[in-house]
Amino acid sequence: MGVSSTQTAVRLGHRFADALPELAVPWQADEAPAPRLLALDDELATSLGLDPAWLRTPSGLGFLTGTAVPDGARPVAQGYAGHQFGGYSPRLGDGRALLLGELGEVDLHLKGSGRTPWSRGGDGLAVVGPMLREFVVSTAMHALGIPTTRSLAVVGTGRTVQRETGQPGAVLARTAASHLRVGSFQLVRATDDTALLRRLLDHAIARHAPAAADAEVPALALYEHVVAAQAQLVAQWMLVGFVHGVMNTDNMAISGETIDYGPCAFLDAHDADTVFSSIDSGGRYRYGNQPLAAQWNLARFAEALLPLVHDDVDTAIPQAVAVLETFLPRYEAAWTAGMRAKLGLGADTEPALVTDLQALLQANHPDHTGFFRALGRAARGDAEPARQLVLDLAGFDAWAGRWLAAGPDADAMDRVNPVYVPRNHVVEDALAAATAGDLAPVHELVEVLRSPYVERPGRERYSTPGPAAAYVTYCGT
């Protein structure tokens, strides 16, 4: 069914489907019996050339749920494989998602749009809470300046979806630089079809690293690009206390964007061993292990690329390893630069100021976001708010004396240390209200998170850590 409305100029490209039909199963979304708009990012819509007013109409809701796509669009379910918690799954793919197509240079993608050939027995549907969680957290990540897929809209479908209990169904429409993943390359590598692998490489290079096409070894150049992007991305996660929770290779995007907000959460108490996800029983993706988990994923990416690095595997492996070995130094450099910025200090900062602070944080478990924001007040002469967050007062005083002697820039600190992140208890309260039909708490939360560095009176609840009890997330997206 074509789009028929006041906005008739929407055109969705199908470059992925054209270039890689082997990874693209033509498909269509399930009907939404009674669609209702729950959340819309008007600014993002406008930047994509979409009229927010039109998106609120029945025709626009059909577009956002994939039930009324523009003429010429070719929605597909994408195929990929992946290592999930270290175990290889050869057949994953979009089990409840569809790539509607490309809007200019970005993908428009649905989640919760129904069963596909990749569903593996699942119903292909999604419910309101997890879809709004992705809307909330991805909006916050974008406002924090962290590369991310973005949530355009969440639409309630009017369908009851059976989980532990019957819950209201929803579809998320999101955008991304692409939905190519490490798992995309793993699926093709397993076929031993080098020509297909090369087509996938060429498509990825065209989308994300055009200069790599002219390199002596394009596959190695793309690999270096992805390694560098992931080092920067994970450093940014660590700096704001973000825990992805499900860093499987099918959730590592070639674009360097954060993708798939399932059991994600933000630290309250700073602790390297923090695990939120109910399914991460071994702590594989705990907060402090995220850099090593990313490096492991990148090693799997290298394995998939080897036939395109060199015909002789014994030659290809050391070339790929040499690039992989740059990941941790790149990560450390990005993280250290970010920590210096959070402390308001320049490149000539004494390295021990950063490492000693990390030891102090790990030993005392202060509120991660609150502590760094309070340091801005300490730089202005009021150290008590930060001091009160640690138990080792002597240790804090000794460190703070050295730090203050270095002359931190308080205004610069306030520009990189947020007041507001998605506090877990606030998110849960808002999602519970939305599931029950009250969207006001979600909308207010999103409004606060869009300006994370600006402190506002009356919004203290959004900057206050939750109860000390363990917080558990579930992979509902």
N, C-alpha and C positions, 0 to 999 in steps of 0.2 A: 504494500500500500504506500503510495507516495505522500509526501508532505503537501497539505493543502491549507494554506493560512496566509496571513499577511506577510510572513517571511518566506518568500519562495526562492530565495537565492542561495540556500544552503547547499553546498556541494561537498560530498565526502569522497576523498580520494581512496584508491585501493591499491596503493603501491606494494604493500606487503603481500596482499593476495595475488597480485600479478607476478611479483618477483619470486615468490616461494609458495606456489600452490600446494606443494607437498606438505607444508606445515599449516595449511589454511583450509579448514573444512567449511564450505558455505553453510550458513545456518541462520535461523531467525529466532528472535526472542519470543518467549511465551506471552500470551495476552495478559494484560493487567486489568482485572475486572472493574476496579473502581479507582483509577489513579488519583493521587492527591500529593501535591508538592509539599515536602517537609522541610527542605533546605535548598537554597540556591545561592551561588556566589555570583552576584550581579556583575561585579568588577571583572571576574574571569570571563563570564559570558560575553561581555562587551568587547573584551580584548580578543575574543575568538570570532568577532563579527556576528554574534548572536544577540538578538533583541531580548532582554530579560522579560519584557512584557509579553512577548510572544511565547516564551518558554512557559509562562504561567497559563496559557490557554490550553484547551483540550488537544489541539494539534501539537503544541510545544511539548506537552506531557507525553504524547505518543512518540515524539522524537527522542525524548530523554529516556524512555523505557524500551526503545528499539522496536516498538510495535507499529510505527509509522515513519519509515526511513525515507530520505529523499530519493527521488528517481536517480538511478545510476549507481546507487550505493551497493556495496557487496559485503555485507556483514559476514564475518568468519569467526570460528573458534580456533584459536591458535594451539599448535602442538608444541610441547617441550617435555624434557625429562628433568631429572634433578636428584641430587643427594639431599635427603630429608633426615636431619639429625644423624648424618654420617652414613646412612644406608641408601643405596642407589635404587631409585624408582624409574624404570625405563619408560613408563607411559603415564605422564601427568596431563598437562594441557589445561585449557580453559574448560573446566568441568561445570562451572556456573557463570561463565562470562562470555562476552562477545566483543570483538573488535569491530565497531561499526564502520570505521574507516579513519582517514586522516583529514583533519581540519587544518589546512595549510601545512605547517611543519609539525603538528602534534597529532598524536593518536586520540581518538575518542572511543572510550572503552566502557563497557557495562559490567557490573557485577550483580549477580542474583537474578539474571535474566532467563533462567530455566536450564533444563538438562541439555547437554550436548553429547556428541559421541565420545567425549573425554570424561564423562561424569563418573564412571566407575561405580555405578549403583547409587550415587547420590541423587537428590531431587533437583539440584541445580539452582535452588532458590536461596534467598537471604532474608534476614529479618531486620526490623527497624534499628535495634540497638547497635549491632556491629557496623551497619552501614553509616549510621550517624557518628559512630566512633571514628571511622576513617575520615569523615567530613571534618570533624572537630580537630583531630590530631594533624591531618595533612594541612589544614588551614593554619594551624599553629606553627608547623614546621616551615611553611612558606614565609610566614611573618617573621620568623627567627632567622631567615636567610639561609636555610638549609635546603639543598636540592631535593625535590620531592615531586612525585606525581601529585596532581591537584584534583580536588573534588569539585566538580561543577554543580552537581545536584543530587539530592536523595528524594526519590519519589516512592511513597507508599503505594502498594499495588492493589490494596483492597482484598488481598488473598490472605487466609490464615495458613501459616506454615507450621508444620508439626516439628517441634524439637522436643525438649523434655516436657514442654506443654505447648499448646497452640499459641503462636506469636504472630503479630502483624507482619506481613511481608513487605519488602522494600527492594528497590533497585538503586544502585549507586552509578552515576555517570561520572567518569573521571578522565583526566587528560594526562598525557605523558609524552616525553620526547620520543619514546617508542616503548613497546613492550617486549623488546628483545632481551633475553635473559641468558645467563650462563647456561641454564638448562636448555635453551634453544639450540645452542651449539652441541651440547651433550647428546641430544636426541639425534641430530644429524650425524655426529661422529660415530654413533653406534651403528649406523647403516653402512658404514664403509663406502659411502658415495662421496668421493672427493669432489666431484663436479658440483654436487648440491652444497657441500660445505663451502666451496669457493663462492657460490652464488650468495649464500648466507653471509659470508665475510664481506663481499662487495656491497650488499645491502646495508650491513651494519656500518661500514666505512662511510658510505654515502650519507647515512643518517647522522652519524656521530663524530666522525674523524676524517673529513674529506682529504686532509693533507696526507693521510696514511696511504692513499691510493698511489702516490708518487714515490713512496719509500722503496728502498731496495728489497725489503721483505714486508709487504703490506700487513700480513698477519701479525708479525712481530710489532709493527708500529701500532696497530689497533690494540694489541695486548698491552703495550706500554701506556697507551692512552687510558685504558680501562683501569690498570693498576694505579695510575696517578689519581684518577678520579675517585676511586674507591678509598684510597688513602686519605684524601681530603674529606670525603663524606663521613667516614667512620670517626675521624678526629672531631668533626663537628658534632656528631652524636654524643661522643664522650664528654665534650665540653659542656653541653647542656644537660647531661644526665639522662639521655634517651636510651631506652633498652628496646631493641627491635623485637626480640623474643623468638623469632622464627627465621633465622638467617640461613635458610636452605639455599642451594644453588639456583633453584627456580625462583627465588626471591632476591637475587642479585641482578640488578638491571645493568646492561651494557652502557646505558646513558650516564650512570653515576648518580641517578636519582634514588631516593628512598622509595621503596615500593612494597605494597601489601602490608597494611596496618592491621595485623591480626591481634596477637596477644601482646601488643606493645604497651609501654607505660613509661613514665618519667620517675626518676629517683625522688623520693622524699629524703630519707636518711642516706647519706653518702656511704656506699659500701660496695666494694668491687665484686663481692659474691652475690649481689642481688639478682634473684630470678623471680620473674612475675608469672611466666607462662606455666599453666597447669600441665602441659605436655613435655616441658623441659626438665624431666626428673633428674637428669644428671648434671644440669647446670651448664650444658654445652654453650648456650648462648647468654650466659650471665653477663652482667654489665662489663666487668673487667676483662672478659675473654673475647669481646667483640672484635678487636683488632686481629687476634689470632684466628678467629673463625673466618673473618674476611680473607685473610691470607690463604687459609685452607681452600676456600671456595675458588680463589684465583688460581691455585694450583690445578684444580679440576678444569678450569677454563683453559689453562695452558695445555693440558692433556688433549682436550678437544681440538685445539688448533694445530697440534704438532704436524699433521700431514701437510699443512700449508706453510709451515715454517721452513721445512727442508724435506726433501725426498728421503734422506737418510735419517732415521730416527735418532741414531747415536750423535748426529750433528745437531739435530733440532732440539734435543733435550737440554744440553748446556746453554744454548742460546735463550731458550725460554726461562730456564732457571735463573740466568743472569738478570733478566727483567724482573722476575718474581722477587728476587732478593733485594730489589729496590723498594719493595712495599713498606717494610717496617721503618727504614730510614725516612721515607717520605711521610709516613704516618707520624713518626716522632717529631719531625720538623714542623708539620702542620699543627699537631697538638701543642707542642711547646710554644709556637708562635701564638696560638690561641690562648694559652694560659698566660703568657706575658700580657696579652691584651686585656684579659679578665682582671689582671692585677694592676693594670694601668701603667705598665713599664715598657721600656724600649728593648731593642735587640741586644743591647749590652748588659741585660739583666744577669745578675749572678745566677747560674743554673741551679745552685742549691736552694735558692728561694722557692723555686717551683717544686723540686723533688721533696724538700722538707715539708712544704705545705701538703703535698699529697700524702705523706706519711701521717701528718697531723689529722687530716680528714679521715683517713682510713681507720685510725685509732679511736677517733672521737665520734664519728658518724653524725656530723651536723646535717641539718637540712641543706641539701646541695644548692638549690636555687636561692634560698634565703640567705645563706652564708655569703655567697659571692656578691649578692646585691648589697648586703650589709657592709661589706668591705668598702663600698663607695662612701658610706657614711664615716667609716674609720679613716679613710683618706682625707676627710674633711674635719677630722678631730674628734669624732664621737665613736670610739671603738666598742662601747658596751653592747650594742645590738649584735655584733659579730661575736664578741667575747662570750656572751651569754649562751651561745649555741654550742660551745665546747665544754668538756669536763676538765681537760688539762689546761687550766688557766695559765700556769707558769709557762707551759709549752707555747701556748698562743702568744703570750706577752713577749716571749723571747723572739719568736718568729716575726710578730708584728713590728717589733722595734727595728729589726733589720729591714723589713719591707718598707716601712715608713721613711727610713733613712734614705731609701732609693728614690724617693720623691714621686709616688704614684699620681697619675692624672685622674682625679675622681670623675670628671665629666666624661672622659674617654671610657672609663669603666662602666658608667651607666648606659653607654651606647651599646655595650656588648653583653652585659649581665642583665638578663630579663627580670622584671618583677613578676611576670605571669608566664607560667607554662601550664599545660593541661594537668592540673592536680587530680590525682587518681580518684579521690573520694568525690570531688566535684563533678568529674566526668560521669562517674557511676550514678550519682544522684540525677544528673541531667538526662542520662539515657533512660533511667527507670521512669522518669516523668514523661519522656517522649513516648516510650512504649505504652504508657497508660493514656496517651493522647494529649499531654500538655507539652507543647513545643517551646514555650517561653524560656525555660532554663537553658535549653540548648542554644537558642538564638542569643541570649545574653552572654553565655559563655563564649561563643564564637566572636561576638563583638569585642569582648575584653581581650581575647587572644590575638585579635588582628593588630593590636598595638602593644606588644609585650614589654616594651621598654619604658612606657609612660605610666607612672604611678598615678592612680586616681582615687580620690577619697570615696569611701563607701564601697570599695571593691576589695576590702581586706580578705574576705572569704576566699577569693581567687588566688591569693598569695600565701595562704596558710597551709602548712602540711597536714596530712590526714592523720588518723589514729595510728598508733605504733604497731598495731596488729598487722600480720603478714597480709599483703595484698596479692590476689591471684587473678590472672587474666585467662581468657579462653579464646581459642582460635575460631572465632565466629565469623570471620570475613572470608 
